[in-house]
């Protein structure tokens, strides 16, 4: 597990605290999604996507709430993230 954390530059990753998730991504625990990049402003957030996940034809994520699911292609997800926050890192975890 250490190698995976090292790949993303994390020393001791953990689940995000509710107040930090809301301030940084505009979501609550259980609703974290790549679509939250639309809410990233001045916060120090790095978007990292798993390379193996991105090999799928379609991806499913919460649309900022965990009561629904949105489907998107990997190519369109990258385009969305580039528009909102810049190019994400894609790493095989």
C-alpha positions in Angstrom: 0.0 0.0 0.0 2.9 2.4 0.7 4.0 2.4 -3.0 0.5 3.5 -4.1 0.5 6.4 -1.7 4.1 7.3 -2.6 3.0 7.5 -6.3 0.6 10.3 -5.5 2.8 12.1 -3.0 0.7 11.3 0.0 2.4 10.6 3.3 -0.6 9.4 5.3 -3.8 9.6 3.2 -7.2 9.4 5.0 -10.8 10.1 4.2 -11.5 13.8 4.0 -13.0 15.6 6.9 -16.6 16.9 6.2 -15.7 20.6 6.6 -12.6 20.3 4.4 -14.6 18.4 1.7 -17.2 21.1 1.7 -14.7 24.0 1.6 -12.5 22.4 -1.1 -15.0 20.5 -3.3 -18.4 21.6 -2.3 -19.5 18.0 -1.4 -20.2 16.0 1.8 -18.6 12.6 2.7 -20.0 9.9 0.5 -20.5 12.2 -2.4 -16.9 12.8 -3.5 -16.7 12.7 -7.3 -14.5 14.0 -10.1 -17.4 16.3 -11.0 -16.6 18.3 -7.8 -13.7 19.8 -9.8 -16.3 22.4 -10.9 -16.2 23.7 -7.4 -12.4 23.9 -7.0 -11.3 27.5 -6.8 -8.2 28.6 -4.8 -7.9 25.4 -2.8 -4.8 23.2 -3.1 -6.5 20.2 -4.8 -4.9 17.7 -7.1 -7.2 15.6 -9.3 -5.7 12.1 -9.7 -7.4 9.4 -11.7 -6.6 5.7 -11.7 -5.2 4.6 -15.1 -6.9 1.3 -15.0 -10.3 2.9 -14.4 -9.7 5.2 -17.4 -9.4 2.1 -19.6 -13.1 1.5 -19.3 -15.5 2.5 -22.1 -17.8 4.4 -19.6 -17.5 5.6 -16.1 -20.2 6.2 -13.5 -19.9 8.9 -10.8 -22.2 10.8 -8.4 -23.3 14.2 -9.8 -22.2 16.0 -6.5 -24.8 14.1 -4.5 -24.9 10.4 -3.8 -28.6 10.0 -4.7 -27.9 9.8 -8.4 -25.4 8.5 -10.9 -24.0 10.1 -14.1 -22.3 8.2 -16.9 -19.4 9.7 -18.9 -16.7 8.5 -21.2 -13.1 8.8 -20.0 -12.3 11.2 -22.8 -15.2 13.5 -21.8 -14.3 13.3 -18.2 -10.8 14.5 -19.0 -12.2 17.3 -21.1 -14.5 18.3 -18.2 -11.7 18.3 -15.7 -9.4 20.3 -18.1 -12.1 22.9 -18.4 -12.7 23.1 -14.7 -9.4 22.6 -13.1 -6.6 21.7 -15.5 -5.3 18.4 -16.7 -5.7 15.6 -14.1 -2.9 13.2 -13.3 -3.5 9.7 -14.5 -1.6 7.1 -12.5 -1.7 3.3 -12.3 -2.4 2.8 -8.6 
